[in-house]
Amino acid sequence: MTAIQMNAELLRNMSIIADDENLLKRAARYLRKLVAEKEDQTLMTKEEFFARIDKAEQEIAEGKGVTFTNKEDMNAWLNSL
């Protein structure tokens, strides 16, 4: 689906709820939430991505990596983050 098609679908759906103030308020709150999520996203450049990979490989070579023998230990470590 193209951006133009998605915009048209969004506008069609908005016209359906246009006469219901409560539904419009809910839609507006949800859209504000989506905008906030979008603003929180930070994308890294290709160079930054590969630099992080290189750094991680270097840390593993230096013995700084984290290993697990079972999934419970891994889950406990992830939950501690």
N, C-alpha and C positions, 0 to 999 in steps of 0.2 A: 504494500500500500504506500503510495507516495505521500509526501507532506501535504500536498494540495488536497488529496482525497481525505487525509486524516483531519485537516482543518474543516473541510466541508462536513464530515461526519460530526465533528465536535459542534459546529454551528447548528446542524440539524437537531442534535440532541439538546442543545441549549434552548432552541426555539420551543421544544416540547415542554420544558420545565419553566419557561419564561413567566408563566402566570402564577407560579407557586413560590412565594418569597422564601419559605423555609428551605425548599430544595435549592434555590439559587444561593442562599447563604452557605449551605453545606458544600455546594460545588465550589464557591469562592474560597472557602476554608481549605478544601482539598487542593485547589490550584495553588494557593499560597504555600501549602506544605510542599508540593512538587517543586515550586520555584526555589524554595529554601534548600531542598535536597540538591537541586541542580547547582546552586551557588556554592554548596559545600564540596562539590566534587572538584578534585584537583587532578589534572592529567599531567603525567610527566612526559618529557620528550623521549625520543628513541635513545638519545645519548644517555640521559639520566637512567633509563631502564637498564641499558646494558652496563652502565657503571655500577649499578646496584648488584647485578648478576656477578660481575667481576669481583666486587668486594665480598660477596657471599662465598664465592668459590675460594677466594684467598683465605677467608676466615675458616672455612672447612679444612683447607690444607694446613692451617695453623692449629687445628684441633679445637677450634672454638665452636664447632657445630653442636647441635643438640640431637641426641638420638634416643629412641624409645624401644623397649623390648615388647611392649604390648599396647593395645589401644587405650586401656584405662590410664596408663601413665601419660600418654599423649593428650588425652582429653583433660586430665588434671592440669597439665602444663598450659594447654590452650585456655582453659577456664581461668587460670591465674593471670592471664594477660589483661 
